[in-house]
Amino acid sequence: MTEGDKLRLKRQGREFMDVTDHPSLGALNAQRASLVHARPPVPALSNSTRDRLHAVMDSLDDKHLRKDIEILSSFWNRNYRSLWGKRSSEWIFSHVQDILNSTRSSSSKLTTGVFKFAHAFPQSSVIARLEAKDDNTRPMDKELVIVGAHQDSLNYRMPFYRAPGADDDGSGTVTIMQVLRSLLDVDFVPPKGIAVEFHWFAAEEGGLLGSQDIAATYEEGGAKVKGVMQFDMTAFVKDGTRPIIAFFNEAVDLNLTSFAASLVEEYTELPWNYTSCGPVCGSDHMSWTKAGYPAIFATESLFQGASCVPSTNGCGLTEPDANLDSQ
């Protein structure tokens, strides 16, 4: 598949996985799964955890979200094959470093780090990690909880022209920055045996290239991924459309989705529902699902109410404006 083929598909509103580099993604985990028992259901949260989550939700505001998305969408584009795409990923890396270094939770109980995951194209993915400092769990036994969004944007008509991508997916990118910041603000420390990672994926618009590279690396290394939550388009809805938290019900783990929906009911006033769009759209959760890991996808509205519908408005052309509705 050429880059021109990809652009033609994008202009037609068709999404895809470019599996050229990872045709066997998921084969190893499929073999491993045949040797173990079925995954247990997601347990309910303890009362202490629920109380702490309420405290986090009560402290949220959109100050950082608006500032971060303004900077991110000021890059000419975030095309993964361009110099701008490289520069935007470098900004994300340094900004996440600043969040880790400046948030008051430089707790002696927490180990943090951020690094770039290099690909065959100029744009790097960025991964931040949180884990308990006194956790003696062997690295091979540690379970991972991953929160992700894709950082790239693409002008489907003129690939190296302007593509601010404020909604697709600048909004998801800054959303998970805020999740990271909020956890640090309340001195969150993952339980022993678990590490929490934040992934800003490169090259989603090129066919989920960045997330496939990472998922394949984790699969080959035998990583124990407990769950992945992907945020793609989280801040804008069409005029006249009521905001809603929507969970995709295709290419996802439905047990984990049900657990996430229960969190929406307890911690937000927004309604939620399932949505789907058949073969015409998707996101990086699909790489993890294909690799055999439980993954889910949350977005800003039912598919019909999304501000970014590939076949009608090009998505990456979206500019930030006064209608930004932080969720």
Protein Blocks (a to p, Z undefined) as FASTA:
>chain_A
ZZklmmmmmmnopacddfklmmmgoklmmmmmmmpccddddddddfklmmmmmmmmmmgc
fklmmmmmmmmmmpfblcfkbmklmmmmmmmmmmmmmmmmmpmklcfkbccdddddddfb
fbdcdddddddfklcbdfklpccddddddfbdcdfklmmbcceklmlmmkmmmmmmmmmm
mmmmnopacdehiacdddddehklnoommmmmmmmmmmmnopacfbdcddehjkbccehi
acdddddfehiafklmmmmmmmmmmmpcbdcddddehjmbccfklmmmmnopacddddfb
dfklpcbdfklnoommpccdfklccZZ
